[in-house]
Amino acid sequence: MKNLNFKDKWVLVTGASSGLGAEMARQLAVQHGANLILLARRKERLESLKTLIEGETNSKVKVFAIDLSIPEQVEKLLQTILSEYDLYAAVLNAGITYLGKHLALPKEQFNQMIQTNIVSVTYMTSQLAAYFERKQSIGGIMIVSSMAAIFPTPFQAAYAGTKGFLLNFASALSQELENRALSITVFLPGGIATEMTAGDGFNELRGYLMPVQQVAKEGLVAFKKRKSTYIPGFLNRLSSKLAFLLRKDFIIKQTGRTYKKSLDRHSEL
């Protein structure tokens, strides 16, 4: 199967207003020459990114403000995009997290996480896969999961659960596809230095966070090469391999201690 070539192709990116989504969008345009369809809640952020990208490149950029936790908005907008654009690829990056004790997670915040991280991604992946199956055209779908899908993370229990679902769902779905020119890549980054990890609760975890530029670059190369799964960062990949030599419950316990220490330090401030 040939590598994906994003040049002059329409690529959809969700969660594009900040963090990894914004950086992936920028690199897709600057380094890969892609045209972009950008989705996020904050329209002013999307407009700023659009201005920046169009000022640096010849890429076309379309932006749509949407709350991906509202199924009706997702269904309506995706139908519009698939009917009006010759889509080539999609990066389903949008997601929300919660750092703290799971029993303290408010119901409304939990429901929003499930709708954003699982329901919207599952629906969009299904519709995009059906789109490429009907067309029998070349394409790619990247689902941004997390290393938390492999190593469940205490104090991010619900988040880890949503990311584990995405890994299993996408890995299974990829084996059902009849269009062999379509690939699904599950991207599994560890901690990233973005707005999502800017809170004081992450202070003790800063040393584990990768620069967002590096994560985006590695992710797009893996996507282009149609990797089925990919973990950015040599040490992250090494730790995933060493996990087979260590007891998983030991790794989870050690991770929990690190996270608890960070949260305790934050509560003392």
N, C-alpha and C positions, 0 to 999 in steps of 0.2 A: 504494500500500500504506500503510495507516494506521500511525502510530507505535505502538510497543509501549507498553503501560500496565501497569506492574508492581504497581499497588495491589491489595492483597489476593490476589495471585497467588503461587504457589509458584515460587521461583527457586533453582536449585541453584548453589552456588559451591564450587569445589575450591581447595585450597591456602588455606583460609580462616583458618588459625590465626595468621597474621602477614602483615605487608607489604601488598602490593596487594590480595590476596584478602580480608584482614580489613577493609581500608578500603572496598573495594567492597561487602562484605556490610553494613557499618555504614551506608553511604550509601543502599544499596538499601532498607533499613528506614526510616531516619530521613527521607530526602528523597523516597523513592518509594513508601513504604508497603507494601513487599513482605513476604511470608512467606518464610522462608529454610530451605534444607536445606544445612547446612555440612559439608564434608568436609575432613579433614586427618589427619596422623599423630598430632598431639599433642592428646589428648582434653581435658587440663586447660586448654589454651589455648582450645579450642572452647567449653568450658563457661563460661569467663570471659567470652568474647565474647557468648555466649548471654545470660548474666546482664546484661551491659551493655546489650545491645540491647533485651531485654524490659523493662529498667528505664526506658528512654528512649522506647519506642514501644509500640504495640499489636500489633506484629508477632508472629507465631508463629515459633519457631525450633526446628528439629530438628538435632541434631549426630550425626555418625557418624565414629568414628576408623577410618582406613583407610590402608594403605600402597599408594599408587597404582602402585608399581613391581612389585606382585605381582598378576598377571593374574587369578588365581582370586578374590582379594578384590574386585577391580573388577567382575568379571562378576556375582558373587553380590549385591553391594550394589546395583549399578545395576538389576538385575532386581527387587529388593525395592522400590526407590524408584519405578520406573516402574509397578509394580503397585499401590502403596499411595497414591500422591500424583497429583493432577491437575497435572502439571508444565506450567509456562507458558514458562520460559526457563532457560538454563544459562550460567554463566560458567566456562569451563574454563581456570582460571588457574594451577593447580599446575605447578611446574617447578623444576628444579635446575640449577645452573651449576657451572662450574669455571674458575678464573682461574689461568693458568700455562701452561707449555709443554705442548703436546698430548702429546708423547712421554713426559712424566712423569705423565700421567693414569693412575691405577691401573685395571686392567681391571674390577674390581668396581664402581668409581665410574662408569666409562664405561657399563657395562651398566645400572646403576641410572638413569642419565640418559636412556638410550635408552628404557627401559621407562616412565619417568615422563613424559618430554617428548613422546615419539612414540607408543609402543604404546598407553598408556592413553588419551591424547587422541584418537587415531584410532579406537579401539574405542568410546569413549564418544560421540564425534561420530556415528559410524555408527549406534549404537543409538538415540541421541536423534533423529537424522534419520528413522530408520525409524518411531519412535514417533509423530512429528508427521505423517509421511506417512500412516500408518494412520488416524490420527484426523482428518486433514484440518482440523486446528485451527490457530488463530493461535499463533505461537511464535517464539522466537529463540534462537540459539546464538552465544555469543561465544567465540572462541578467542584466548587471549592469546599472541601471537607476540612479536616484538621487531624493532626497527630493524636488529638483527643479521641478520635475514632478507634485508634489502635491501643492507646494507653488511657483508659478512662480517668478523668481528672477530678479528684475530690475538690469540693467547693466550686466546681463548674459542672455538677452532675448532670443537670438537664441539658446544658450545652453539649457536653460530651455525648449524651444519648442521641441528640439530633444529628450530630456529625457521624456517629456510628451508623445510624439509619441510612444516611446518604451514601456512605461507602458500600454498604451491602446492597442497597437498591440499585445503584449505578453499575456495580460489578455484575450483578445478575442480569440486569436489562441489556447490557452490552452483548451478552451471549445470545439474546433473542433476535437481534437485528438481522434482517435479510440483506439490507443495503451494505455491502462490504466496503463501500467508499465512505461510510459514516463511522466516526470513532467517538468514543466517550472516554474522557480522561478524568480521573478523580485526583485532585490536587490536595495534598495533605501537609500543609505547613505547620510548623510549631508556632511558638509565640512570635509575634511581629510587632515592631515599634510603630504603632499607629494610634489614632484617636481612641480606638477601642481599648487599648492598654495604657492609656495616659493617666488613668485614675491613680490615686494614692495607694489603693489596694494592691497595685502591681509593683510598688517600689522595690520590694525585695526580689522581684523577678526580672528586673531590667537586664541583668547579665545574660539571661536566656533568650532575649528578644533579638530577632534578626532584622537588619535594615530592610525596609519595605521595597526599596529599589532592587535589592538582590533577590528577594523572594519573587517579585513580579517577573524579573528577567528569567530566572530558572523555570518558573511556571509556564511562561510563554514558550520557551524552548521545548519543554516537555509536551506541551499542547501541540506545537507544530510537528513534533516527531511522533505524535499519536500514542504516547505512553498510556497504558491503561491506568496505572497509578504512579504517583511521583511524590517524593518527600524532598523538599529543598534543604540544603545545608548538609555538608559532609558529616558533621557530628550527629545531626538528627538521623541521617540514614544509618550511620554506624550504630547508634543506640537502638534503632529498630531491629537491626540484625542481632545485636547482643541480647535483645529481649528473649530470644529463643534459648539462650544459655542461662538466663536468670528466671526466677519465679515471677510471674506477672503480678501477683499480689504484693510481692516485695517492692516492685517498681511503683505500683499505685500508692502503697503506704508511704514511701519516701517522697513522692510527689505531693501527697496530702500534707506531709509535715512542712514542706517548703511553702506551700500555699497558705497554710495556717499561720506560719511565722509571719508572712507578709501581711496577712489580714490583721493579726494581733498587733503588729507594729503600727498599722494604719489606725486602729482603734485607740491606740495610746496617744496619738497626736492631738 
